[in-house]
Every structure is written in structure tokens, then in C-alpha cells.
Amino acid sequence: MSDPGSQPDVPPEAWAGVHRGPLREGEWVRLVDSKGRRHNFCLEAGKRFFSNRGHLEHDELIGREEGFTVTSSGGGEYLVFRPLLSEFVVSMPRGAAVVYPKDSAQIIAMADVFPGAHVVEAGVGSGALTCSLLRAVGPHGRVLSFERREEFAEVARRNVTQFFGTKDDHGHPAWELRLGDLAEELPASGERCDRLILDMLAPWECLEAAASALLPGGILCAYVATTTQLSRTVESIRVHGGFTEPQAWESLVRDWHVEGLAVRPGHAMIGHTAFLVTARRMAPGQRPPMKRRRPAPGAYGPDYTGPRPPGVPVELPEE
Ligand SMILES: C[S@@+](CC[C@H](N)C(=O)[O-])C[C@H]1O[C@@H](n2cnc3c(N)ncnc32)[C@H](O)[C@@H]1O
């Protein structure tokens, strides 16, 4: 990891993936037409952007301050801005499914990812969450990302470098990407962290590794798509015993249509992305207090086959 202070040519906002000033060659722009259709492309001198309304010369955009309207050869009007992080991650090339901005925001807030934090994450997938983590920890933090599939790691490397890279393409100083399985590689690395984020099919397989790396008081955060994964993750954290009682939730975001007297919820909505689980790491040898409340009747009955928290016997079916 390079020392951010040793790169005086890099403006501070570059570590947020933000560029100021006139649009430059090599930067990405986002064009939005009158119907809300979006087009993202990289500016190259001498190139043309083609749409169903004719074409535009990239040279017409290079050198202008973002936030203008441009007209194509066929009369189409386009709004021109640099993409925001939330826009970039949903339009960038994907290997694996990405963490959507509404969930990245929840992860940053509820896993308390702070400037200067040391964060470990797996898997890196397409690098969407990585971008939010890097922005939150800043140049003096650390994000160590594990990915076990080389082709996904490559996609993530390109996406993250594209967002944070400057003209020298040196990437973000807080980021390190390692190829391998977190469950094996993290304990071997001896790395310790404040926050550990798992976005993968089987986070429970990484619990031991997470517990060994997380500092006391640190936060484990898992992002899982299905209820079966949610159940197994939560129960496995309870069974481990070295974490506080897990919190589980999901977030739903609904757009609103606001126009004169027509003020109502939007018709379309993303119904489901994933569930989030957080728990705090206890100090070595410490356990959270036993739950006083008895489980709901039938919760751990004979049909329940998942991990069984300590002190929860198999309930016998009623006669
Ligand atoms: C849904 S994707 C992650 C998406 C990513 N968070 C993003 O926002 O772009 C899940 C990734 O986890 C990787 N993976 C699964 N288990 C892993 C493990 N134990 N260690 C490292 N990577 C793992 C998979 O290869 C896959 O690329």
C-alpha cells in the first residue's frame, strides 16, 4: 500500500473517485436522454458516440464543465455529467451480482465503517461494495478484499481502478486485493481488522476466520440473498458464541412521484435485494449473556435442522 501523502499530484477528492474541473480524455461520462435512458462511455479524442438519434463527437464534450445539455446530429438532447458512485456501480461491467447502492449505504452506516478503518471483505465480486468501502475508509484506512475466482477479481480490479484511478492509474492507496478463499487466506495472513464484510453464498464457512481477525468490539456484517442463508448465518453466529446477538434486517426503498397534486409512490420498485446481518466481536474468552427470552414455540422444533444455539434443546412434538 502506498503512502497517500507521497503523491502530491493527486488532489484529495481523487481518493473519493471524484473529479473536478473540465471533462478530460480518459474520464467516463454519463449521458441521459429525454426519456431517462442512460449511456456511459469513456471520453476519447476523435471518437464518436452513436445513439438512435444520430451521433456526437467526444471532442464536443472534452474540455467542458459537466452539467450541460448537448444535441446529437439527429436532434436528440442529452444531459452530460460524470457518473456518481451510485450510478457507476450499477452500470459498470459485472462478473458477479453487485451490492446495490441502497445496501452499500446500509453497510457503511450500520457496520460503522469510518475514515481510517481497517476493513476486510469477501468476495470482491465486481467491486461495487469495495468502491463504497474505499470511499468510507479514505486514503488512510485499509480495505483488504478476498476473491476466490480469478476472473471476478480481474473485473473488480478494472472497475475499482476505473473509479478511483487518476491519470497515472495508480488506483486507491487503501486497497489490496488478494486471490483466494477468505476462510483459508485470512487466518494465514495474521491480518486484524475493525470491520469484516461477507457477501458470499456461505458466510458461515468464514465465521472462524472472521472471529480470529476481528478486533474486540469490531463488527461482522453479512449480506445474504435468501431466507435459508439468513437463518444459517444468524444461527451459526449464535453457536459460535464469540459475538453479540446478531441483528438482521432488510431495507426497502420506494421512489415517489411528485407532480402538482399527483403525489404518490412510484409504480415500480426493487422488491428484494438481500438481507443484512451484523454482530459485534466479543473480547477473547468473553461470551454474551445467555438469552433470557425463550425461543418462540416450534422455532427449534423437530423440523428444525440448522445449527442449534447453546442451551436450546430439541422440542418434542405435542401429544
Ligand atoms: C455476490 S458476489 C460479491 C459482490 C460484491 N460484493 C460486489 O458488490 O460487487 C460473491 C463473490 O464471493 C466470492 N466468494 C464466495 N465465497 C468466497 C470465499 N470464501 N472467499 C473469497 N471469495 C468468495 C465469489 O466468487 C463471488 O465472486
The ligand as a Tripos MOL2 file, in Angstrom:
@<TRIPOS>MOLECULE
LIG
   27    29     1     0     0
SMALL
NO_CHARGES

@<TRIPOS>ATOM
      1 C1        -22.1910  -11.7250   -4.9050 C.3       1 LIG1
      2 S1        -20.5120  -11.7110   -5.2730 S.3       1 LIG1
      3 C2        -19.8710  -10.3230   -4.4020 C.3       1 LIG1
      4 C3        -20.2880   -8.9920   -4.9920 C.3       1 LIG1
      5 C4        -19.5170   -7.8150   -4.4770 C.3       1 LIG1
      6 N1        -19.6740   -7.6380   -3.0640 N.3       1 LIG1
      7 C5        -19.8850   -6.5530   -5.2220 C.2       1 LIG1
      8 O1        -20.5170   -5.6690   -4.6290 O.co2     1 LIG1
      9 O2        -19.5730   -6.4230   -6.4070 O.co2     1 LIG1
     10 C6        -19.9060  -13.0560   -4.3210 C.3       1 LIG1
     11 C7        -18.4400  -13.3470   -4.5920 C.3       1 LIG1
     12 O3        -17.8970  -14.0440   -3.4920 O.3       1 LIG1
     13 C8        -16.8940  -14.9120   -3.9760 C.3       1 LIG1
     14 N2        -16.6650  -15.8600   -2.8670 N.ar      1 LIG1
     15 C9        -17.5460  -16.7760   -2.3780 C.ar      1 LIG1
     16 N3        -17.0280  -17.3810   -1.2960 N.ar      1 LIG1
     17 C10       -15.7970  -16.8410   -1.0870 C.ar      1 LIG1
     18 C11       -14.7800  -17.0570   -0.1170 C.ar      1 LIG1
     19 N4        -14.9440  -17.9580    0.8490 N.pl3     1 LIG1
     20 N5        -13.6350  -16.3240   -0.1990 N.ar      1 LIG1
     21 C12       -13.4770  -15.4090   -1.1950 C.ar      1 LIG1
     22 N6        -14.4100  -15.1690   -2.1410 N.ar      1 LIG1
     23 C13       -15.5580  -15.8540   -2.0820 C.ar      1 LIG1
     24 C14       -17.4860  -15.4580   -5.2520 C.3       1 LIG1
     25 O4        -16.5110  -15.9570   -6.1110 O.3       1 LIG1
     26 C15       -18.1830  -14.2060   -5.8190 C.3       1 LIG1
     27 O5        -17.3530  -13.5020   -6.6870 O.3       1 LIG1
@<TRIPOS>BOND
     1     1     2 1
     2     2     3 1
     3     2    10 1
     4     3     4 1
     5     4     5 1
     6     5     6 1
     7     5     7 1
     8     7     8 2
     9     7     9 1
    10    10    11 1
    11    11    12 1
    12    11    26 1
    13    12    13 1
    14    13    14 1
    15    13    24 1
    16    14    15 ar
    17    14    23 ar
    18    15    16 ar
    19    16    17 ar
    20    17    18 ar
    21    17    23 ar
    22    18    19 1
    23    18    20 ar
    24    20    21 ar
    25    21    22 ar
    26    22    23 ar
    27    24    25 1
    28    24    26 1
    29    26    27 1
@<TRIPOS>SUBSTRUCTURE
     1 LIG1         1 GROUP 0 **** ****
